[in-house]
Amino acid sequence: MKVLGIDTSLPVGSVSLINGNELVASKSWNSPKQHSVSVFKSLQQILGTNKNRFYEIDLAIFTAGPGSFTGIRIGLSIAKAFKASKKIKKIGTVSTLEAFSFCFLNSGLPVFVIVEGRKNRYYTYCRDKNRDIFPPEDIPEEDVIDRIKQLPGQIIITGNFDLSSSIGKFFKEKENIFVKRTFSSIAICASLYAKTFGYREEIEPIYIRRPDAKPQNKKLG
């Protein structure tokens, strides 16, 4: 199965192509104001310019948030254009939080994802290889720390947040917490998450405002 992954929800955007369990190509860029240009340039570098280049793609996966409003809009506009063209067999989305979580699931430890929101709030999600531990949430800093304190044993923290903030300082004081930054593109992690756990068919932004806000994923079959 060939899976095309596209992420423009974060400052560092990325595009990847996976064939089965093999990474065919990956491109990333750190220029959020250039997402609309860089994403098409990366697609061209990975897929070429042949008019039939999209027909061999089995699934295209996009991150649908939380993240940059403009970045998410760019990604989903491309997703809708792909869907309208009918050149790619299946189009779907996963949340940015889900994509981040997949980067470290093979560690065997719970992975707690944090993405900074606005007004001292954070988007969070926690799972291990087998199950969700905490659903996607939009919570204040004190609740983030409370969730983490509820987790026994060692924990991996990842995501997009400021390590110099008070929440980052809290992590540095805990010997059981390992803060890790992903060196893989989020597009790769999003593709692998979709292959393993499923994806959403709706091409819409993912808004997280309450603990039960996670839509049902479609299982690959």
Helices and strands as residue ranges (DSSP letters): E 2-7, E 12-19, E 22-30, G 32-34, H 35-47, E 59-63, H 69-85, E 90-94, H 96-102, G 105-107, E 111-116, E 121-127, E 132-140, H 141-149, E 155-160, H 166-172, E 177-179, H 186-197
